[in-house]
Amino acid sequence: MKKIALIGVMSFAAVAAHAAILTQWDFNGASATTVPGGTASPTASIGAGTATLLGGVTSTFASGISNGGSSDPVTTSPNNYGWNITTYAAQSTDNGNRGVRFDVSTIGFQGISFRFDVRKSNTSSRYQEVLYTLDGTNFISAGIVDGNAGDTWFNGNSFDLSTVAGANNNANFGFKVVAIFDPTNPTAGVYASSNPSSNYATTGTTRFDMVTVNAEAVPEPATMVVLGLVAAAAARRKRK
């Protein structure tokens, strides 16, 4: 009986530590004009969070299944849309300021990671920088998305912050995705277009879908005690 109970406790602990969706935006709705929250700040479809436009960009909702589509398995009921962003900066201006931001409280959670799909139009900025914040004000670079083709979805852009202790249990956690100058030609100070045969334009679009923050629940103190007992029991068995 004791052995069975121990196995049950260990199984419970493994499940408790499994990362799951904390917050997700799929931008789906009955029509492009009735997506919950509206174009300026769409409502999360799972969990809670805030989506914000940055730097003067504008937005609509557009197809999430065109050009191969995002990773969203939904196609209808409700209709599959993506958050379509445009009105980017004029060439050689406003580097790293225009894009979107997502804020999600991670209170009670740890092992944070996030991902998103993005579709690039031919004339959109090829490069976008992804940055995260731990205090709601200052941002740290997490990497760059290279959208090197036009009218194409780039799915599963993932960023693992599980080793960033400050992202855990944090009411001010968030991240943003902004258009940047071509980092391969830093002295030029220009936006590159996603389609090499096109020219960058302010009317280019980036379309986001399946914006997801994953996390695992911080173990309750009682759970930590149980895990300690499990570890102690295992150590005793090894010594025998």
Secondary structure, 3 states (H helix, E strand, C coil): CHHHHHHHHHHHHHHHCCCEEEEEECCCECCCCCCCCCCCCCCCCECCCEEEEECCCEEEEEECCHHHCCCCCCCCCCECEEEEEECCCCCCCCCCCCEEEEECCCCCEEEEEEEEEEEECCCCECEEEEEEECCCCCEEEEEEEECCCCCEEEEEEEEECCCCHHHCCCCCCEEEEEECCCCCCCCCCCCCECCCCCCCCCCCCEEEEEEEEEEEECCCHHHHHHHHHHHHHHHHHHHC
